[in-house]
Amino acid sequence: MKNIVITGTSRGIGFELAQQFAKNGHQVLAISRNSKPLTNINHKNITALSIDISSNKDLQKVTQFVEKTWNKVDILINNAGKLVNKPFTEISSEDFLEVYKVNVFAVAEITKLMIPFLKKGSHVVTISSMGGIQGSMKFPGLAAYSSAKGAVITLSELLAEEYKEQQIAFNVLALGAVQTEMLEEAFPGYEAPLSAKEMADYLFNFALTGNKFYNGKVLQVSSSTP
């Protein structure tokens, strides 16, 4: 049984992933602004916290829970994301900041808070996007989102080096298009090749075993371009 922290669990991949870990006997701390979807499921292995991860004050609740209940974290999955789809000249500084708060700053902050609880053999998995991969095909309108997803790739590579002596693994999965609510909101009518459940199946196995094979790596999880 492992202790697993997942962000962005109110819907999509995170929602499916939290349930899969819980059903397989692991303890899950599920973090999202809207905790109701998982609270309604009422699984004994899931603790759902309603938290705005862009608020450092809110994130202290995560530390408090781990200190009081677990005292260690085996897996941290930085899954939460924010996407703005606008032409570049219409994206405001505020848009950029909001996207970076969720996709970059919150990833750095929650990882920093969990470091004291991550022991030898633990695994930090950050969900990025093919849009953040240099040389990949890009979607117009995603300047803030894709550049933020590129930033967390570099951050994870750096953390893998910084914490290799402690044997904490940091890896990134750069996902292609997945049929989630976030994708539907940004690109109405677009049909992705994978469902959220199918991607959650892959992430479940990677989070549990990927650190045996990889550290500081970016895996491109996409059957299409991008």
C-alpha angles and dihedrals in degrees: 000000000000134000109236131188116198128180125205097034103148094091146348122023096350092052092052093042095053090053093047094053091046093050089052093056102263126132112243131197103197116199126194141123090252110049095169099093093060095033088057090055087058098200114174092225096054125082109187117202121192102222138153100222091199087067114080088199091057091048090062086074088066092054091047092052094048093046093049101038112023113010089201139053122208100183133021116190114193097201105142115110142176123206130193118186110197136128109270095249090054097051108102127210086251090056090051092047094049092050092047092046091062102029100040117007095045091047090053094045099048091044089051091050092049096047093090089055097045109097134187109306096023121137132217113196119189120194112223131162139246083245088069094055115101111241095019123124110270133214113230111237096039100091094128096040099045095044089050091050088052090052095057090051091060091042092055093047089053095047091051088059095042094052102033092109089058088049094234109149123218119192137165130215112204103203128206121214115321124183100248134141090253091056092046091051093050097039110024112204096014112134116211122206094234134052123224089249093054092050091046089056090056094045092049092060095040093052091052099044111011094091089066089065107024141041126170090005134136114214118197107221102190135115092193142041112292 
